[in-house]
Amino acid sequence: MPLYAYDCLECKELFTIRHSYKAEGVKCIKCKSENIKKNLSDVLQRSKKCYNTKEATGNKVHEAIKEGKEELTTYKKERKNRVYKEK
């Protein structure tokens, strides 16, 4: 059975209950009021994505690749000009 999150509008209690999809007559676990509001679960709230971006698909990947190449080039230049001391 799924886990549902609720807000009680009477006592302001936040609570979660496991029940079937078609369950009726759900009450607050603290004050037993039926004046409650169902919330989105944490999973749904955290996974909400915005698809209205104006960036083309893959722009972030291309930027990361470009930055990685620049960093590698800088690293190679530093290593190429390094002076080794004799022991």
N, CA, C and O atoms as CSV, one atom per row, in Angstrom:
chain,resi,resn,atom,element,x,y,z
A,1,MET,N,N,0.838,-1.181,0.000
A,1,MET,CA,C,0.000,0.000,0.000
A,1,MET,C,C,0.882,1.244,0.000
A,1,MET,O,O,1.933,1.272,0.642
A,2,PRO,N,N,0.446,2.270,-0.725
A,2,PRO,CA,C,1.242,3.500,-0.797
A,2,PRO,C,C,1.154,4.330,0.481
A,2,PRO,O,O,0.225,4.191,1.278
A,3,LEU,N,N,2.139,5.186,0.647
A,3,LEU,CA,C,2.220,6.084,1.799
A,3,LEU,C,C,1.754,7.470,1.352
A,3,LEU,O,O,2.281,8.025,0.388
A,4,TYR,N,N,0.773,8.023,2.049
A,4,TYR,CA,C,0.225,9.333,1.706
A,4,TYR,C,C,0.536,10.342,2.801
A,4,TYR,O,O,0.501,10.014,3.987
A,5,ALA,N,N,0.844,11.577,2.395
A,5,ALA,CA,C,1.147,12.660,3.337
A,5,ALA,C,C,-0.063,13.590,3.422
A,5,ALA,O,O,-0.692,13.899,2.410
A,6,TYR,N,N,-0.379,14.032,4.640
A,6,TYR,CA,C,-1.530,14.904,4.869
A,6,TYR,C,C,-1.165,16.070,5.786
A,6,TYR,O,O,-0.231,15.988,6.584
A,7,ASP,N,N,-1.929,17.159,5.651
A,7,ASP,CA,C,-1.896,18.300,6.575
A,7,ASP,C,C,-3.276,18.405,7.186
A,7,ASP,O,O,-4.281,18.397,6.475
A,8,CYS,N,N,-3.325,18.504,8.508
A,8,CYS,CA,C,-4.604,18.729,9.171
A,8,CYS,C,C,-4.834,20.236,9.217
A,8,CYS,O,O,-3.972,20.987,9.673
A,9,LEU,N,N,-5.985,20.670,8.747
A,9,LEU,CA,C,-6.296,22.093,8.724
A,9,LEU,C,C,-6.809,22.594,10.077
A,9,LEU,O,O,-6.898,23.801,10.300
A,10,GLU,N,N,-7.141,21.680,10.964
A,10,GLU,CA,C,-7.622,22.044,12.301
A,10,GLU,C,C,-6.456,22.250,13.277
A,10,GLU,O,O,-6.299,23.326,13.853
A,11,CYS,N,N,-5.646,21.206,13.452
A,11,CYS,CA,C,-4.574,21.271,14.458
A,11,CYS,C,C,-3.194,21.514,13.847
A,11,CYS,O,O,-2.200,21.568,14.570
A,12,LYS,N,N,-3.124,21.661,12.522
A,12,LYS,CA,C,-1.871,21.940,11.789
A,12,LYS,C,C,-0.849,20.804,11.891
A,12,LYS,O,O,0.347,21.041,11.718
A,13,GLU,N,N,-1.291,19.595,12.165
A,13,GLU,CA,C,-0.417,18.425,12.264
A,13,GLU,C,C,-0.058,17.928,10.862
A,13,GLU,O,O,-0.919,17.872,9.984
A,14,LEU,N,N,1.202,17.568,10.653
A,14,LEU,CA,C,1.654,16.935,9.416
A,14,LEU,C,C,1.821,15.457,9.707
A,14,LEU,O,O,2.507,15.095,10.663
A,15,PHE,N,N,1.210,14.589,8.904
A,15,PHE,CA,C,1.302,13.163,9.173
A,15,PHE,C,C,1.229,12.361,7.881
A,15,PHE,O,O,0.770,12.855,6.851
A,16,THR,N,N,1.683,11.124,7.952
A,16,THR,CA,C,1.634,10.218,6.815
A,16,THR,C,C,0.912,8.941,7.227
A,16,THR,O,O,1.030,8.474,8.360
A,17,ILE,N,N,0.166,8.392,6.281
A,17,ILE,CA,C,-0.609,7.169,6.529
A,17,ILE,C,C,-0.493,6.263,5.308
A,17,ILE,O,O,-0.508,6.728,4.168
A,18,ARG,N,N,-0.378,4.965,5.566
A,18,ARG,CA,C,-0.442,3.971,4.490
A,18,ARG,C,C,-1.883,3.481,4.375
A,18,ARG,O,O,-2.482,3.013,5.343
A,19,HIS,N,N,-2.414,3.602,3.169
A,19,HIS,CA,C,-3.759,3.082,2.922
A,19,HIS,C,C,-3.936,2.844,1.440
A,19,HIS,O,O,-3.110,3.262,0.628
A,20,SER,N,N,-5.023,2.165,1.090
A,20,SER,CA,C,-5.275,1.867,-0.313
A,20,SER,C,C,-5.646,3.146,-1.069
A,20,SER,O,O,-5.999,4.161,-0.469
A,21,TYR,N,N,-5.559,3.072,-2.366
A,21,TYR,CA,C,-5.845,4.214,-3.229
A,21,TYR,C,C,-7.282,4.726,-3.048
A,21,TYR,O,O,-7.527,5.931,-3.105
A,22,LYS,N,N,-8.203,3.827,-2.835
A,22,LYS,CA,C,-9.617,4.195,-2.754
A,22,LYS,C,C,-10.119,4.403,-1.326
A,22,LYS,O,O,-11.329,4.440,-1.102
A,23,ALA,N,N,-9.224,4.537,-0.372
A,23,ALA,CA,C,-9.630,4.694,1.031
A,23,ALA,C,C,-10.429,5.977,1.221
A,23,ALA,O,O,-10.095,7.021,0.660
A,24,GLU,N,N,-11.497,5.882,2.025
A,24,GLU,CA,C,-12.350,7.034,2.323
A,24,GLU,C,C,-12.408,7.242,3.821
A,24,GLU,O,O,-12.153,6.317,4.592
A,25,GLY,N,N,-12.741,8.444,4.234
A,25,GLY,CA,C,-12.902,8.732,5.651
A,25,GLY,C,C,-11.586,8.809,6.410
A,25,GLY,O,O,-11.525,8.455,7.587
A,26,VAL,N,N,-10.535,9.268,5.742
A,26,VAL,CA,C,-9.243,9.404,6.411
A,26,VAL,C,C,-9.331,10.561,7.405
A,26,VAL,O,O,-9.829,11.636,7.073
A,27,LYS,N,N,-8.842,10.333,8.629
A,27,LYS,CA,C,-8.913,11.338,9.689
A,27,LYS,C,C,-7.524,11.663,10.207
A,27,LYS,O,O,-6.589,10.877,10.060
A,28,CYS,N,N,-7.405,12.833,10.815
A,28,CYS,CA,C,-6.157,13.261,11.446
A,28,CYS,C,C,-5.811,12.294,12.579
A,28,CYS,O,O,-6.683,11.889,13.348
A,29,ILE,N,N,-4.547,11.933,12.671
A,29,ILE,CA,C,-4.155,10.989,13.715
A,29,ILE,C,C,-4.081,11.643,15.095
A,29,ILE,O,O,-4.048,10.942,16.107
A,30,LYS,N,N,-4.055,12.961,15.148
A,30,LYS,CA,C,-3.952,13.658,16.430
A,30,LYS,C,C,-5.325,14.090,16.957
A,30,LYS,O,O,-5.695,13.764,18.086
A,31,CYS,N,N,-6.082,14.833,16.122
A,31,CYS,CA,C,-7.359,15.385,16.613
A,31,CYS,C,C,-8.587,14.683,16.023
A,31,CYS,O,O,-9.718,15.037,16.356
A,32,LYS,N,N,-8.374,13.694,15.154
A,32,LYS,CA,C,-9.447,12.905,14.532
A,32,LYS,C,C,-10.381,13.733,13.640
A,32,LYS,O,O,-11.515,13.327,13.389
A,33,SER,N,N,-9.915,14.879,13.166
A,33,SER,CA,C,-10.712,15.722,12.277
A,33,SER,C,C,-10.642,15.175,10.852
A,33,SER,O,O,-9.628,14.606,10.449
A,34,GLU,N,N,-11.718,15.350,10.100
A,34,GLU,CA,C,-11.720,14.966,8.691
A,34,GLU,C,C,-11.364,16.145,7.791
A,34,GLU,O,O,-11.368,16.010,6.568
A,35,ASN,N,N,-11.060,17.286,8.376
A,35,ASN,CA,C,-10.699,18.490,7.635
A,35,ASN,C,C,-9.183,18.455,7.365
A,35,ASN,O,O,-8.399,19.166,7.993
A,36,ILE,N,N,-8.805,17.591,6.397
A,36,ILE,CA,C,-7.394,17.399,6.086
A,36,ILE,C,C,-7.151,17.638,4.599
A,36,ILE,O,O,-8.078,17.604,3.790
A,37,LYS,N,N,-5.881,17.883,4.254
A,37,LYS,CA,C,-5.500,18.126,2.869
A,37,LYS,C,C,-4.390,17.151,2.498
A,37,LYS,O,O,-3.401,17.024,3.220
A,38,LYS,N,N,-4.557,16.457,1.361
A,38,LYS,CA,C,-3.553,15.503,0.890
A,38,LYS,C,C,-2.422,16.276,0.202
A,38,LYS,O,O,-2.674,17.197,-0.575
A,39,ASN,N,N,-1.174,15.891,0.495
A,39,ASN,CA,C,0.004,16.519,-0.105
A,39,ASN,C,C,0.661,15.579,-1.095
A,39,ASN,O,O,0.390,14.378,-1.107
A,40,LEU,N,N,1.531,16.139,-1.926
A,40,LEU,CA,C,2.357,15.311,-2.788
A,40,LEU,C,C,3.394,14.617,-1.926
A,40,LEU,O,O,3.837,15.172,-0.920
A,41,SER,N,N,3.779,13.429,-2.301
A,41,SER,CA,C,4.806,12.726,-1.537
A,41,SER,C,C,6.160,13.377,-1.782
A,41,SER,O,O,6.323,14.122,-2.748
A,42,ASP,N,N,7.131,13.102,-0.918
A,42,ASP,CA,C,8.474,13.668,-1.055
A,42,ASP,C,C,9.110,13.295,-2.380
A,42,ASP,O,O,9.794,14.116,-2.991
A,43,VAL,N,N,8.896,12.076,-2.829
A,43,VAL,CA,C,9.498,11.632,-4.078
A,43,VAL,C,C,9.007,12.493,-5.230
A,43,VAL,O,O,9.805,12.903,-6.073
A,44,LEU,N,N,7.722,12.773,-5.283
A,44,LEU,CA,C,7.185,13.591,-6.358
A,44,LEU,C,C,7.655,15.035,-6.257
A,44,LEU,O,O,7.909,15.668,-7.281
A,45,GLN,N,N,7.775,15.563,-5.060
A,45,GLN,CA,C,8.216,16.940,-4.894
A,45,GLN,C,C,9.671,17.104,-5.291
A,45,GLN,O,O,10.038,18.133,-5.858
A,46,ARG,N,N,10.502,16.126,-5.010
A,46,ARG,CA,C,11.928,16.226,-5.313
A,46,ARG,C,C,12.247,15.940,-6.765
A,46,ARG,O,O,13.244,16.441,-7.286
A,47,SER,N,N,11.425,15.148,-7.426
A,47,SER,CA,C,11.735,14.781,-8.799
A,47,SER,C,C,11.051,15.686,-9.821
A,47,SER,O,O,11.131,15.428,-11.022
A,48,LYS,N,N,10.395,16.721,-9.368
A,48,LYS,CA,C,9.722,17.642,-10.272
A,48,LYS,C,C,10.761,18.340,-11.144
A,48,LYS,O,O,11.716,18.918,-10.625
A,49,LYS,N,N,10.586,18.293,-12.459
A,49,LYS,CA,C,11.556,18.884,-13.376
A,49,LYS,C,C,10.879,19.971,-14.202
A,49,LYS,O,O,9.675,19.930,-14.454
A,50,CYS,N,N,11.663,20.918,-14.606
A,50,CYS,CA,C,11.159,21.991,-15.458
A,50,CYS,C,C,11.658,21.735,-16.877
A,50,CYS,O,O,12.865,21.699,-17.114
A,51,TYR,N,N,10.758,21.564,-17.794
A,51,TYR,CA,C,11.135,21.290,-19.170
A,51,TYR,C,C,11.003,22.528,-20.060
A,51,TYR,O,O,11.113,22.428,-21.282
A,52,ASN,N,N,10.771,23.677,-19.460
A,52,ASN,CA,C,10.597,24.903,-20.232
A,52,ASN,C,C,11.901,25.679,-20.371
A,52,ASN,O,O,11.886,26.910,-20.389
A,53,THR,N,N,13.012,24.988,-20.468
A,53,THR,CA,C,14.291,25.671,-20.616
A,53,THR,C,C,14.529,25.994,-22.081
A,53,THR,O,O,14.053,25.292,-22.973
A,54,LYS,N,N,15.260,27.051,-22.311
A,54,LYS,CA,C,15.538,27.462,-23.684
A,54,LYS,C,C,16.863,26.900,-24.180
A,54,LYS,O,O,17.225,27.092,-25.341
A,55,GLU,N,N,17.590,26.206,-23.304
A,55,GLU,CA,C,18.852,25.611,-23.695
A,55,GLU,C,C,18.601,24.346,-24.512
A,55,GLU,O,O,17.646,23.605,-24.277
A,56,ALA,N,N,19.480,24.127,-25.467
A,56,ALA,CA,C,19.374,22.919,-26.277
A,56,ALA,C,C,19.789,21.714,-25.442
A,56,ALA,O,O,20.559,21.837,-24.490
A,57,THR,N,N,19.275,20.565,-25.807
A,57,THR,CA,C,19.609,19.343,-25.091
A,57,THR,C,C,21.101,19.063,-25.220
A,57,THR,O,O,21.655,19.110,-26.319
A,58,GLY,N,N,21.746,18.774,-24.101
A,58,GLY,CA,C,23.160,18.429,-24.120
A,58,GLY,C,C,24.110,19.589,-23.921
A,58,GLY,O,O,25.325,19.387,-23.925
A,59,ASN,N,N,23.597,20.808,-23.746
A,59,ASN,CA,C,24.479,21.968,-23.565
A,59,ASN,C,C,25.370,21.816,-22.343
A,59,ASN,O,O,26.557,22.139,-22.407
A,60,LYS,N,N,24.835,21.339,-21.248
A,60,LYS,CA,C,25.613,21.170,-20.022
A,60,LYS,C,C,26.723,20.140,-20.226
A,60,LYS,O,O,27.828,20.310,-19.711
A,61,VAL,N,N,26.439,19.088,-20.964
A,61,VAL,CA,C,27.434,18.055,-21.234
A,61,VAL,C,C,28.558,18.635,-22.088
A,61,VAL,O,O,29.736,18.404,-21.812
A,62,HIS,N,N,28.194,19.386,-23.120
A,62,HIS,CA,C,29.196,19.995,-23.984
A,62,HIS,C,C,30.068,20.987,-23.215
A,62,HIS,O,O,31.275,21.059,-23.443
A,63,GLU,N,N,29.464,21.746,-22.311
A,63,GLU,CA,C,30.227,22.679,-21.478
A,63,GLU,C,C,31.214,21.932,-20.586
A,63,GLU,O,O,32.366,22.344,-20.452
A,64,ALA,N,N,30.770,20.841,-19.979
A,64,ALA,CA,C,31.638,20.050,-19.111
A,64,ALA,C,C,32.793,19.444,-19.895
A,64,ALA,O,O,33.923,19.410,-19.406
A,65,ILE,N,N,32.526,18.972,-21.096
A,65,ILE,CA,C,33.583,18.406,-21.940
A,65,ILE,C,C,34.593,19.492,-22.306
A,65,ILE,O,O,35.801,19.263,-22.248
A,66,LYS,N,N,34.105,20.657,-22.677
A,66,LYS,CA,C,34.977,21.779,-23.044
A,66,LYS,C,C,35.867,22.176,-21.862
A,66,LYS,O,O,37.070,22.374,-22.029
A,67,GLU,N,N,35.279,22.291,-20.677
A,67,GLU,CA,C,36.047,22.643,-19.477
A,67,GLU,C,C,37.076,21.566,-19.158
A,67,GLU,O,O,38.197,21.883,-18.758
A,68,GLY,N,N,36.714,20.308,-19.328
A,68,GLY,CA,C,37.645,19.207,-19.090
A,68,GLY,C,C,38.828,19.250,-20.047
A,68,GLY,O,O,39.966,19.016,-19.640
A,69,LYS,N,N,38.565,19.547,-21.316
A,69,LYS,CA,C,39.648,19.657,-22.301
A,69,LYS,C,C,40.589,20.801,-21.956
A,69,LYS,O,O,41.809,20.664,-22.043
A,70,GLU,N,N,40.004,21.948,-21.557
A,70,GLU,CA,C,40.830,23.098,-21.187
A,70,GLU,C,C,41.693,22.781,-19.969
A,70,GLU,O,O,42.871,23.137,-19.928
A,71,GLU,N,N,41.119,22.125,-19.000
A,71,GLU,CA,C,41.859,21.748,-17.794
A,71,GLU,C,C,42.986,20.769,-18.132
A,71,GLU,O,O,44.086,20.881,-17.593
A,72,LEU,N,N,42.718,19.819,-19.014
A,72,LEU,CA,C,43.731,18.849,-19.420
A,72,LEU,C,C,44.869,19.536,-20.174
A,72,LEU,O,O,46.035,19.209,-19.956
A,73,THR,N,N,44.548,20.473,-21.048
A,73,THR,CA,C,45.559,21.220,-21.791
A,73,THR,C,C,46.454,22.006,-20.833
A,73,THR,O,O,47.676,21.999,-20.980
A,74,THR,N,N,45.859,22.673,-19.865
A,74,THR,CA,C,46.619,23.430,-18.869
A,74,THR,C,C,47.527,22.500,-18.071
A,74,THR,O,O,48.687,22.829,-17.825
A,75,TYR,N,N,47.017,21.360,-17.670
A,75,TYR,CA,C,47.789,20.384,-16.901
A,75,TYR,C,C,48.992,19.888,-17.704
A,75,TYR,O,O,50.098,19.772,-17.175
A,76,LYS,N,N,48.763,19.596,-18.988
A,76,LYS,CA,C,49.851,19.114,-19.845
A,76,LYS,C,C,50.937,20.167,-20.011
A,76,LYS,O,O,52.124,19.843,-19.994
A,77,LYS,N,N,50.534,21.436,-20.174
A,77,LYS,CA,C,51.505,22.525,-20.310
A,77,LYS,C,C,52.345,22.659,-19.044
A,77,LYS,O,O,53.558,22.858,-19.122
A,78,GLU,N,N,51.712,22.552,-17.884
A,78,GLU,CA,C,52.436,22.640,-16.614
A,78,GLU,C,C,53.438,21.494,-16.492
A,78,GLU,O,O,54.571,21.715,-16.064
A,79,ARG,N,N,53.046,20.285,-16.857
A,79,ARG,CA,C,53.921,19.123,-16.747
A,79,ARG,C,C,55.053,19.171,-17.769
A,79,ARG,O,O,56.156,18.700,-17.491
A,80,LYS,N,N,54.796,19.727,-18.936
A,80,LYS,CA,C,55.786,19.801,-20.000
A,80,LYS,C,C,56.930,20.738,-19.600
A,80,LYS,O,O,58.089,20.448,-19.900
A,81,ASN,N,N,56.637,21.818,-18.951
A,81,ASN,CA,C,57.632,22.821,-18.579
A,81,ASN,C,C,58.228,22.587,-17.191
A,81,ASN,O,O,58.971,23.431,-16.691
A,82,ARG,N,N,57.917,21.469,-16.574
A,82,ARG,CA,C,58.409,21.190,-15.236
A,82,ARG,C,C,59.896,20.823,-15.267
A,82,ARG,O,O,60.342,20.077,-16.138
A,83,VAL,N,N,60.640,21.347,-14.325
A,83,VAL,CA,C,62.068,21.087,-14.236
A,83,VAL,C,C,62.298,20.050,-13.130
A,83,VAL,O,O,61.840,20.207,-11.999
A,84,TYR,N,N,63.016,18.995,-13.492
A,84,TYR,CA,C,63.305,17.937,-12.541
A,84,TYR,C,C,64.671,18.175,-11.892
A,84,TYR,O,O,65.620,18.587,-12.558
A,85,LYS,N,N,64.753,17.920,-10.626
A,85,LYS,CA,C,66.028,18.067,-9.902
A,85,LYS,C,C,66.729,16.716,-9.844
A,85,LYS,O,O,66.091,15.669,-9.728
A,86,GLU,N,N,68.039,16.763,-9.927
A,86,GLU,CA,C,68.809,15.533,-9.802
A,86,GLU,C,C,68.972,15.169,-8.348
A,86,GLU,O,O,69.137,16.051,-7.505
A,87,LYS,N,N,68.929,13.901,-8.039
A,87,LYS,CA,C,69.061,13.446,-6.656
A,87,LYS,C,C,70.497,13.170,-6.322
A,87,LYS,O,O,70.805,12.776,-5.197
